[in-house]
Amino acid sequence: MQEKYNVVLSGKHPAADTHQVAQKLATLFKCTPEQAGRLLSQPSCVVKKDVTADVADKYKWAVESTGAQCIIQLVPQEAPLDFDVVPVLSAAAPTPTSSSPSVSAGGVGVQIASGVAADAIQAPAAVSTPASAPAAPPAVTPAPAMQPRSATASSSSRQEAIQIFVGKNHGYIEHKWKKASQRKHQWSWNWAAFLVGFGWMGYRKMYLYSWIFIGVVAAELIAELVIGVPSSITSSINLGIAIGFGLKGNAWYQQHVNQRVDQILASHAPEQARIELARQGGTNIGAAVGFVAALFVLLGMIGVIAEG
């Protein structure tokens, strides 16, 4: 059975202005600012129930874009309730009909009060009251305490984020990471990192490693020309560095990916995170060529200075 989630409004962000958040929520919920203000004053309020993880993320982003706070709660499947815990209209408001008040978020209807949840509302309806009576805000019942989103769903979302960030050759690199995790030393060989380590690092947007490599090579050449360090020693050092890149390149890249993905997921809404993952991740062939060219230019400059 597929896991289902409730989307719960839980007040406003501490730094947000209450009046502005209420105005935006009123537009989103198709209700009055006074009604939206009452929703914000409640500890928690279910605005969408029994949806999949992807749909819940979309609703959460829509609510949080107003400055309100929102959480996603797992609906227990093993012990379902025999009644729906959602906000209900007060006695002063008309009895809900089969069409429930809803929130319009980018063409997606978000239910805020109904006896039965709808999985998809194509045409959201505004909160309505009889012409002779003023609009009455929905009386909200606290959302029940439920489990946070399961580790399985979070793990699945993070795995998708890693795939977007890595981009080209994701399957091959993931296979390398998996094989390395099964070994005691967690090493795996990378021929590209061995043959042209600083270029491969630049290709995978690990620019710091590329600059460190170029700096080390330049320092060796200076030591060889100025101090008289034998070329056999510097050649041995370069070979050792190349072997280190070959053995540890995949592990360094995995560490880089995990750090960047976690930072992006923690600081961006779901849809924005996908864009940022693709922008910051992937490959950069221009950087790879640029670092190779930079190394040759730097070595040539050092050689000219030494001859002068």
Secondary structure in CASP SS format (residue, H / E / C, confidence):
PFRMAT SS
TARGET T0000
AUTHOR 0000-0000-0000
METHOD secondary structure of the structure
MODEL  1
M C 1.00
Q C 1.00
E C 1.00
K C 1.00
Y E 1.00
N E 1.00
V E 1.00
V E 1.00
L E 1.00
S E 1.00
G E 1.00
K E 1.00
H C 1.00
P C 1.00
A C 1.00
A C 1.00
D C 1.00
T H 1.00
H H 1.00
Q H 1.00
V H 1.00
A H 1.00
Q H 1.00
K H 1.00
L H 1.00
A H 1.00
T H 1.00
L H 1.00
F H 1.00
K C 1.00
C C 1.00
T C 1.00
P H 1.00
E H 1.00
Q H 1.00
A H 1.00
G H 1.00
R H 1.00
L H 1.00
L H 1.00
S H 1.00
Q C 1.00
P C 1.00
S C 1.00
C E 1.00
V E 1.00
V E 1.00
K E 1.00
K E 1.00
D E 1.00
V E 1.00
T C 1.00
A H 1.00
D H 1.00
V H 1.00
A H 1.00
D H 1.00
K H 1.00
Y H 1.00
K H 1.00
W H 1.00
A H 1.00
V H 1.00
E H 1.00
S C 1.00
T C 1.00
G C 1.00
A E 1.00
Q E 1.00
C E 1.00
I E 1.00
I E 1.00
Q E 1.00
L E 1.00
V C 1.00
P C 1.00
Q C 1.00
E C 1.00
A C 1.00
P C 1.00
L C 1.00
D C 1.00
F C 1.00
D C 1.00
V C 1.00
V C 1.00
P C 1.00
V E 1.00
L C 1.00
S C 1.00
A C 1.00
A C 1.00
A C 1.00
P C 1.00
T C 1.00
P C 1.00
T C 1.00
S C 1.00
S C 1.00
S C 1.00
P E 1.00
S E 1.00
V E 1.00
S E 1.00
A E 1.00
G C 1.00
G C 1.00
V E 1.00
G E 1.00
V E 1.00
Q E 1.00
I C 1.00
A C 1.00
S C 1.00
G C 1.00
V C 1.00
A C 1.00
A C 1.00
D C 1.00
A C 1.00
I C 1.00
Q C 1.00
A C 1.00
P C 1.00
A E 1.00
A C 1.00
V C 1.00
S C 1.00
T C 1.00
P C 1.00
A C 1.00
S C 1.00
A C 1.00
P C 1.00
A C 1.00
A C 1.00
P C 1.00
P C 1.00
A E 1.00
V C 1.00
T C 1.00
P C 1.00
A C 1.00
P C 1.00
A C 1.00
M C 1.00
Q E 1.00
P E 1.00
R C 1.00
S C 1.00
A H 1.00
T H 1.00
A H 1.00
S H 1.00
S H 1.00
S H 1.00
S H 1.00
R H 1.00
Q H 1.00
E H 1.00
A H 1.00
I H 1.00
Q H 1.00
I H 1.00
F H 1.00
V H 1.00
G C 1.00
K C 1.00
N C 1.00
H H 1.00
G H 1.00
Y H 1.00
I H 1.00
E H 1.00
H H 1.00
K H 1.00
W H 1.00
K H 1.00
K H 1.00
A H 1.00
S H 1.00
Q C 1.00
R C 1.00
K C 1.00
H C 1.00
Q C 1.00
W C 1.00
S C 1.00
W C 1.00
N C 1.00
W H 1.00
A H 1.00
A H 1.00
F H 1.00
L H 1.00
V C 1.00
G H 1.00
F H 1.00
G H 1.00
W H 1.00
M H 1.00
G H 1.00
Y H 1.00
R C 1.00
K C 1.00
M C 1.00
Y H 1.00
L H 1.00
Y H 1.00
S H 1.00
W H 1.00
I H 1.00
F H 1.00
I H 1.00
G H 1.00
V H 1.00
V H 1.00
A H 1.00
A H 1.00
E H 1.00
L H 1.00
I H 1.00
A H 1.00
E H 1.00
L H 1.00
V H 1.00
I H 1.00
G C 1.00
V C 1.00
P C 1.00
S H 1.00
S H 1.00
I H 1.00
T H 1.00
S H 1.00
S H 1.00
I H 1.00
N H 1.00
L H 1.00
G H 1.00
I H 1.00
A H 1.00
I H 1.00
G H 1.00
F H 1.00
G H 1.00
L H 1.00
K H 1.00
G H 1.00
N H 1.00
A H 1.00
W H 1.00
Y H 1.00
Q H 1.00
Q H 1.00
H H 1.00
V H 1.00
N H 1.00
Q H 1.00
R H 1.00
V H 1.00
D H 1.00
Q H 1.00
I H 1.00
L H 1.00
A H 1.00
S H 1.00
H C 1.00
A C 1.00
P H 1.00
E H 1.00
Q H 1.00
A H 1.00
R H 1.00
I H 1.00
E H 1.00
L H 1.00
A H 1.00
R H 1.00
Q H 1.00
G C 1.00
G C 1.00
T C 1.00
N C 1.00
I H 1.00
G H 1.00
A H 1.00
A H 1.00
V H 1.00
G H 1.00
F H 1.00
V H 1.00
A H 1.00
A H 1.00
L H 1.00
F H 1.00
V H 1.00
L H 1.00
L H 1.00
G H 1.00
M H 1.00
I H 1.00
G H 1.00
V H 1.00
I H 1.00
A H 1.00
E H 1.00
G C 1.00
END
